[in-house]
Amino acid sequence: MELTKEIIDQLANLARLEFKEADTIQIKDDLAKMISFVEKLQEIDTEGVEPMLHMTDQMDVVRNDELKGSMDRVDAIALAPDADSQYFFVPKVIKK
C-alpha cells in the first residue's frame, strides 16, 4: 500500500490529530512498518486454527459476594489523621 501525504492527512483528520509537517515523515515511516507487519501476518497459514476470543477457557472468574461487617463512622473517624465529627479531610490534589 502506497502511503501518500493525502492519506496521512486524512488519517490525522479522522483521528483529530494535528502535527507538524516535519513529523509527517516519521509518521509515514511508522505507518509503513505497521502495514508491513500486518501484511506479513496475512502470509501465515491459519487453516484449521480455531479463532480465540480469550487466552484461557476460564471466563468471569470472580469470588462470591459475601456480607461482611464494617466499621462504624465513630470508630473510622477516630482513626483518621484529620477529621471532624462527620467528615474525613484529605489534602487537595486538584488545583484550579
N, C-alpha and C positions, 0 to 999 in steps of 0.2 A: 504494500500500500504506500503510495507516494504522499508524504506529508508536505503540505504547502502552507504558506503563511495564512491563506484564507481559511484552511481547516483549523489551524491553531487559533486564529482569531474567533472562529465560530465556536470552538470548544470553550475558549475563555469566556465568551459571551454567555453561553449556556450555563457555565459554572459560576457566573457572576464574579469572575476574576479579572483583575487588571494587573498588568505587569509591563515593565519597560521593554523597549524594542531590543535592547541588548540581551535580555533574558530569554527572548524568543528562540535563540539558537540552542541554549541549554535545554529548554523545554522540548524543542523539536528532537534533540538527541535522546532525551529521556523517554519520550513517547515512542520513538523508533525502537528503542531497546525493549519496551513493554510489548509492542506489537510483534516484534521478532520472537519474544518468549512465547507469546500466545500461539504464533504460527508453528513453533517447534512442538508445543503441546498437542496441536492438532495432528501431528505426524504419528503420535503414539497410537498403537493398535489397542483399542478398548473393547474389542469384540468379546462378548461373553462376560464382561465385568459389570456387576450389578451397581447401579448408582447408589451413592451413600448420602444420606441426609445428616447423619450423626456419626461421630467417631466410634461410638460403642453402641451396644444393643440396649443399654440402660437408658430409660427416659424418665424424667421427672422424679429423680431420686431425692426425696426430701424427708425430713423427720415428721413424725406425727405431732400435731399440736397438743401441747399439754398445759393444763391450767396450773400455774404456779403462783405462790404467794408473792406479794410485792411489798415494798417499804412504804409506810405511810408518809404523808407530807411533813409532819413534825420531825420525824427521825431523819428524813432526807435533808431537810433544811438545816438541821443541827450539824450534819456532817459537811455541809457546803462551806467553802472558804469565804464566800461573800454572798450573803442573802439577807432578806428581811423576813417578816413573818409569813409572807406568801410567795415570794419570787426568788429565783437564783439570779445573781448578777454575773455576767460574763464580760470579758474585755471586748471592746468594739473592734471588729475586723474589717468592716466595710466603711471606707471614708468617702463622703460625698464632697 
